[in-house]
Amino acid sequence: MHVTFLGHSGFLVELERVCLLFDYWQGTLPEPVQGKGLVAFASHTHHDHFNPAIFTYGARWDRADYVLGNDIHVSAKRKAELGVREETFHRLGPDREAEYQGVHIRTLRSTDAGVAFLVEAEGKRLYHAGDLNWWYWDEETKEDNDAMTAAFRKEVAKLKDIPIDLAFLTLDGRQAQYAYLGFDYYMTHCAIEKAVPMHSFGDYGPHKEILEDPISEPYREKILLMTEPGETVRIQSI
């Protein structure tokens, strides 16, 4: 398995027969891999998670399917302009299951917008959280933060006892002292083999600092730090 970091929350995962593109926003996309199909995911409509460039990129592959959170709307006219065939365009709401190109997909409800993706392909299970995170803020009311806490824990409970080989998890420094909340909860309540912090907006300080923080001691060796857009790592153990 090869994983290329595209910046922020964007990744390209290359498997033996198919490649998976998650939440591309900006930067240089890798050249298509000859002989392989592409399944491109966009968890929701926010500009830092969905870029329509994925459609022109997908057109360069032997085959492409687009799996989008159901808050993303693309008109028939725009699809025609982009050359997107209707049978390759798939919108999924929360708690749905589907399969394209042998890739099995299950969605969870985000605590912000759209969905998160639990993906199984070629015997590997990956999870991309999108914006499904424990968004706890000082400026919010106790009632709002309590509701967020309950919603986040309810969704993460759906992953209990499901082994996940590789997870892309939000760790957003804008949350200041609460930045680790969601990441730590995932790592201590889910069976995750490797996890990549994401949603950096270019600030990788918190992603590096968690490796030094005592909170990560039980799972530190499972954290895969990726801070250079365009860098590719091969994960041999998965």
C-alpha positions in Angstrom: 0.0 0.0 0.0 1.3 3.4 -1.0 -0.1 6.6 0.5 0.5 10.0 -1.0 -0.3 13.1 1.1 -1.9 15.8 -1.0 -2.2 18.4 1.8 -4.8 19.2 4.5 -7.2 16.2 4.4 -6.3 14.9 1.0 -4.7 11.5 0.3 -4.2 9.1 -2.6 -4.0 5.4 -1.6 -2.7 3.0 -4.2 -3.6 -0.6 -3.8 -2.9 -3.5 -6.2 -5.9 -3.1 -8.4 -7.5 0.3 -7.5 -6.5 3.7 -6.2 -8.5 5.7 -3.6 -8.6 9.5 -3.6 -9.9 11.1 -0.4 -11.0 14.8 0.0 -8.7 16.4 -2.5 -8.5 20.2 -2.1 -5.4 21.7 -3.6 -1.9 21.0 -4.8 -0.5 18.6 -7.5 -2.3 15.4 -8.1 -0.2 12.3 -8.9 -0.2 10.9 -12.5 -2.9 8.3 -13.1 -1.7 4.7 -12.6 -2.0 2.8 -15.8 -4.2 -0.3 -15.6 -5.9 0.7 -12.3 -9.2 2.3 -11.6 -9.9 5.3 -9.3 -12.5 5.7 -6.7 -12.6 9.4 -5.7 -14.2 10.4 -2.4 -15.4 13.8 -1.2 -16.9 13.7 2.3 -18.8 17.0 2.1 -19.2 20.3 0.2 -16.8 22.5 2.2 -14.1 23.9 -0.1 -11.3 22.3 1.8 -12.8 18.8 1.2 -14.3 19.0 -2.3 -12.7 20.3 -5.4 -14.5 19.6 -8.7 -11.0 19.1 -10.3 -11.5 15.4 -9.2 -13.8 15.0 -12.2 -11.2 16.1 -14.8 -8.6 14.1 -12.9 -10.8 11.0 -13.0 -11.3 11.3 -16.7 -7.6 10.6 -17.2 -7.9 7.2 -15.5 -8.9 3.9 -17.2 -12.0 4.0 -15.0 -13.3 6.3 -12.3 -16.1 6.4 -9.8 -17.0 9.4 -7.7 -18.4 8.9 -4.2 -19.7 12.1 -2.6 -21.5 13.1 0.6 -25.1 13.8 -0.3 -24.7 17.5 0.6 -22.7 17.9 -2.6 -24.8 18.9 -5.6 -23.5 19.0 -9.2 -26.0 19.9 -11.9 -26.6 17.8 -15.0 -25.3 20.6 -17.1 -22.1 20.8 -15.1 -21.6 17.0 -15.2 -21.9 17.2 -19.0 -19.3 20.0 -19.1 -17.0 17.9 -17.0 -17.7 14.7 -19.0 -19.0 12.9 -15.9 -21.3 10.0 -16.7 -24.3 9.6 -14.5 -23.4 5.9 -13.7 -20.1 7.0 -12.2 -21.6 9.7 -9.9 -22.7 8.5 -6.5 -24.1 10.5 -3.6 -24.3 8.8 -0.2 -25.9 10.1 3.0 -25.1 8.8 6.5 -25.5 5.1 7.4 -25.4 3.9 3.8 -23.5 1.1 2.1 -22.4 0.7 -1.5 -19.8 -1.0 -3.6 -17.9 0.3 -6.7 -15.0 -1.4 -8.5 -14.8 -4.0 -5.7 -14.5 -1.2 -3.0 -17.1 -1.6 -0.3 -18.1 1.6 1.4 -20.0 2.4 4.5 -20.8 6.0 5.6 -21.1 7.6 9.1 -22.8 10.9 9.9 -20.3 13.7 10.3 -20.5 16.0 13.3 -20.0 19.0 11.0 -21.2 18.3 7.4 -21.6 15.3 5.1 -20.2 11.9 6.0 -17.2 9.9 7.0 -16.1 6.9 5.0 -15.2 3.3 6.1 -13.8 1.6 3.1 -12.8 -2.0 2.5 -10.8 -3.0 -0.6 -8.4 -5.9 -1.4 -8.6 -7.1 2.2 -7.6 -3.7 3.6 -9.9 -1.5 5.7 -9.4 2.3 5.7 -11.3 5.1 7.4 -11.4 8.7 6.4 -13.1 10.8 9.0 -13.9 13.9 6.8 -15.1 16.4 9.4 -16.4 13.7 11.8 -14.5 15.1 14.8 -15.0 16.1 18.4 -15.5 19.8 17.7 -15.3 21.2 21.2 -14.8 25.0 21.5 -14.5 27.4 24.4 -16.7 29.9 22.7 -19.6 27.5 22.4 -22.2 27.0 25.2 -22.0 24.0 27.5 -25.2 22.7 25.9 -23.7 22.9 22.4 -20.5 21.2 23.5 -22.4 18.5 25.4 -24.5 17.8 22.3 -21.3 17.7 20.1 -19.7 15.2 22.6 -22.8 12.9 22.5 -23.0 13.1 18.7 -19.3 12.3 18.2 -19.3 9.4 20.6 -22.4 7.9 19.1 -20.9 7.8 15.6 -17.5 6.5 16.8 -19.3 3.7 18.7 -20.3 2.4 15.3 -16.7 1.5 14.7 -16.3 -0.5 17.8 -14.7 -3.9 17.3 -14.0 -3.2 13.6 -10.3 -3.6 12.8 -9.1 -0.6 10.8 -5.7 -0.9 9.0 -5.3 2.8 8.2 -7.3 5.8 9.5 -7.1 9.5 8.5 -8.2 11.4 11.5 -8.8 15.1 12.2 -6.3 16.9 14.5 -7.0 20.6 14.1 -4.8 23.1 15.9 -7.5 25.7 15.8 -9.1 23.9 18.7 -6.1 24.8 20.9 -6.2 22.8 24.2 -9.0 20.6 22.7 -7.1 19.7 19.5 -6.3 16.2 20.6 -9.8 15.3 21.8 -11.2 13.6 18.7 -7.9 12.0 17.7 -7.3 10.6 21.1 -10.8 9.3 21.4 -10.6 7.4 18.1 -7.2 5.9 19.1 -8.4 4.7 22.5 -11.8 3.5 21.5 -11.2 1.9 18.1 -9.0 -0.9 16.8 -6.7 1.2 14.6 -3.4 -0.1 13.3 -2.0 3.1 11.8 -3.4 6.7 11.9 -2.5 9.8 10.0 -3.4 13.2 11.6 -5.0 15.5 9.1 -7.0 18.8 8.7 -3.9 21.0 9.3 -4.5 24.1 7.1 -0.8 24.0 6.7 0.0 24.1 10.5 1.7 20.8 11.3 2.8 21.9 14.8 0.0 20.1 16.6 0.6 16.9 14.5 4.2 16.8 15.6 3.5 17.8 19.2 1.1 15.0 19.9 4.1 12.6 19.4 5.7 14.3 22.4 2.6 14.6 24.5 2.0 12.0 27.2 -1.5 11.5 25.9 -0.2 9.6 22.9 2.0 7.2 24.8 -0.3 4.2 24.5 -0.6 4.5 20.7 2.4 6.7 19.7 3.9 4.0 17.5 0.7 3.8 15.5 0.9 7.5 14.4 2.1 8.1 10.8 3.1 11.7 10.5 2.8 13.2 7.0 3.6 16.9 6.7 4.9 17.4 3.1 2.3 17.6 0.4 3.3 15.2 -2.4 5.3 12.8 -0.1 4.5 9.1 -0.5 5.1 6.4 2.0 4.9 2.7 1.6 3.2 0.9 4.5 4.5 -2.6 4.4 2.8 -3.9 7.5 -0.6 -3.3 6.0 
